C-alpha cells in the first residue's frame, strides 16, 4: 500500500483529521461500537503521524 498522500500532507492537516475522527467517534459511540473504536484508532494514528511529521521539520 502506498501512503504518499499521507506522507506529503502537512502536520496540521493530519492533526485536523485526527480531531475530526475523535469528534465523529464520540458522536457514534452509543449507536455503533465497532465504528467508535475504528474512528478512535484512526484518530490516534493520524495524530501520531502528524506528531512524527512535525518533529522531522
KAKA-V820443 format. One line per field, one symbol per residue. phi: phi as a letter, one per 20 degrees, with the letter a starting at -180 (. if undefined). A space follows every 50 residues. Layout:
phi->???
This chain:
phi->.ddffffefffffffffffffffffffegeebfffgffffffffffffff fffffff
